[in-house]
Amino acid sequence: MTLKMGIPLLNQIKGIGKMVLFHGLEWKILEKNGRVLNKSIQYVNSCAVKGGKLFSANSIIVSTTATIGEHALITVPFLSNDQFTNLSLKSEYTNKFLIKFLFYYGFVLDEWCKNNTTVGSFASVNMNGFKKFLIPIPPLEIQQEIVRILDTFTRLIAELTAELTARKKQYAYYREQLLTFKEGEVEWKSLGEVTNYKQPNKYLVKSTNYKDYFPIPVLTAGKTFILGYTNETTGVYKASENPIIIFDDFTTDNKWVDFDFKAKSGAMKMIISKDETKVILKYIYYWLNTLPKITDGDHKRRWIGNYFNKLIPVPPLRVQQEIVRILDKFDTLTTSISEGLPREIELRKKQYAYYREQLLDFPGGKRK
């Protein structure tokens, strides 16, 4: 295979044309957009291409510096202003390899790259070893069958992910509709009237020595949610008995918690309903998530300053119960890791990874 190093050819050129420019390629977006790419967010006019040379279509790009252990298949001629290693087939091997087979074998190469990096201020792959990495050449019919099987898994995961995206939009729509009331239709009260809050100080974890096999989750109200697991069994909040809303006092992120936990820091509020017979806490939680996030950048506590006096609609208890029942179903479908679409996607990804590992395990392969 021919190795070509991608270099920053056209840093600042923007224009309209047929030449694809992979500008500022972020490897983390491959999980969302897929690893087989045929378009970019930027294009350049053909007259702007230095020397008229492009990377050829059906090239595999491999991250061999910085974000090591990622690759993608580019199915169109392209250029880039990012540095990576570009792999394209030599002419004498075009009848021996399916490019899609090489793309899937790229996952094996990714693992090799992770295990063969040079130590320094800027991580990079040992390119002498990279050039000697061995790739099996099974018969084309075997390659075709491997590609067919792995393509099927890839397509199934993409379909499930698309369905999850659609369900999340549907969830947001129904939540907005169910929690919107006409003027005078229901009573309105401030959050301060219907909730109590407390600081998590007596539930704070003492050690950050987290292990996956420890029993007690350590929570933050931010996007990470579960930071890890601790073996500290004292000072545990029993949310399995008394569910609670945890509210990040700075970002306004919030989470519904109905399992026992400890907290990472005191920068959050623990919210409960003053009277569940009048306002259901889960109803309050769903209503909170209809509010826009505060993004002014100020690092100040939000519950008292911004939320305490916000007015929340308070329909009759039976209406609250029905709203919670409906939204619980959507929430389970779209967010639950024990059931629903996220669980199905996670299981399919694990199944895909298992079969990919088995199908690409050839005798004499270089995996270390």
Secondary structure, DSSP 8 states (H G I E B T S, - for coil): -EEEE-----SS--B-SSEEEE-S--GGGHHHH-SEE---SEEE-GGGSGGG--B-SSEEEE--BSS-S-EEEE-S-EEESS--EEEE--GGGTTT--HHHHHHHHHHHHHHHHTSEE-SSS-EE-HHHHHT-------HHHHHHHHHHHHHHHHHHHHHHHHHHHHHHHHHHHHHHHT---TTTSEEEEHHHHEEEE--GGGB-S-----TTSSEEEE-SSSS-EEEEE---SS-B-TTTS-EEEEETTT--EEEE-S-BEES-SSEEEEEES-TTTS-HHHHHHHHTTS----S---S-HIIIIITT-EEEE--HHHHHHHHHHHHHHHHHHH-SSSSHHHHHHHHHHHHHHHHHHHT--TT----
